């Protein structure tokens, strides 16, 4: 599996990306800055100016939600691809196997989760055999 395709390529939002700094001198706006280089230049040019920093909170929140949604989409795609890799059905039992693999391997990334899952994947067929036999005996 190519684990790189499950990495979120969206830039993680930072509030500074959604901030604008205004410089006022003698009651007039003399500069509007949207990045740190512009702020530094304006501080040099207007050292006694009053500043106001405004954050577009709605824009930041929307970007954060988009980043989170893409991360969740890619994580779900990874689970589905992992189940397909081992030719397993997507059901409660295999999702539980994935949950165990995730809890044991997530600190190491997708590669480690996949490695742990590979050790658990055979449990699906073993469980089907065992529970299948029990159902036949119980009838």
N, C-alpha and C positions, 0 to 999 in steps of 0.2 A: 504494500500500500504506500502511496505517496502522501505522507502526512502533511506536507507543506500546503496541499490544496485545502486543508481544513483550517488554515490560519486566517484570521480576519485581516483583510488588506485595507480596511477603512482606518483612517487615522483616528487614534483615541482622542476624543474631544478634550480640550483644555479651556477653562473659562477665559484665559488670556486671549484665546483665538476669537472670542466673542465680546471683547472689551474695546471700548473707544475712550480715549483720554482727550478731554477738551482743556485747552489753555485759555485763560481769560486775563486780559491786562487792561486796566482802566475801564472795566465794564464791557469790553468788547471781546468777542471770541477771536483769538489771534492764531490758533492752531487746532487742528483736529487730527489726532494720531491713532492709527489702528495697529501699530506694532511697536516693539520696544526700541528699535532704531530711530523711529520717528519721535518717540517720547524723549529719548536722550538728546536728539538734535533740538527739540523744542525747549528743553530745560536749559540748554546752553544759550539758545537765542533769547529766551524769556525767563531769566533766572528768578525774577520776582513775581511771575504770573501765578495766579490761583489756578489749581487744577481740579478737574472733576473726572472721575473714572466711572463709566456707565457700562454695565454688562448686559448684553442681550440674553436674559435668562431663558426666554422661550426658545431662542435659537440654540442655546447650549443644551437645554433639556431635549429638544428634538434630535440633535446630533448624538447625544448620549443614548437615547432610546434606539436610534437607528443602529448604533454600534452594538448595543446589547442584543437587538433582534438579529443582526447578522451573525453574531457570535453563537447565539442559540441555534440558528438555522444550520450553521456549519457543524455544530456539535451533534445535532440530530442526523445530519447527512453522514457523519462519521459512524454513528451507531448503526444506521441502515447499511452502510457499506461494509462494516465489520461483520454484521450478521450475514450478509450476502457472501462475504469472503469464505465463511465457514458453512455456507449453504444451510443456514438456520432460519426457521420461521421467526417472525416478529410477534412475540407473544409475551405474556406476563413472566413466564419462566426465563426466557432468554433475556428479557429486560432486567430481570433480577441478577442473572449472571453478569450482564454488563455493569450493573450497579456495584457488584462486588469488585469487578475488575477496576472500575473507576475509583472506588474508595481505596484500593490498594496501590493504584498506579498513577493517579492524576498528577502527583507532584513531579513525575518524570515526563509528563506530556503524553501525547497520543501514542507514541511508540511504546511506552511502558504500559499504557492501558491495553494496547493490542497484545503485548507479550503476556500479560496476566490473563487476558481473555482467552488466549490460545490454550492455556492450561485448563481453563474451565469449560471450553466449548464441547468437549466430549461428554460432559455431564448431561447435556440435553438428550443424547441418544441413550445414555444409561438410564436416565429418569423415564424415558418413554418405554424402555424395555421393562423396567421394574414396575412402574405404575400400570402398564398394560397387562402384565402378568397378575398383578393384584386384582385388577378388575375382573379378569377371567375367573380367578379363584373365588372371589366374593359372590359371584352369581351362582 
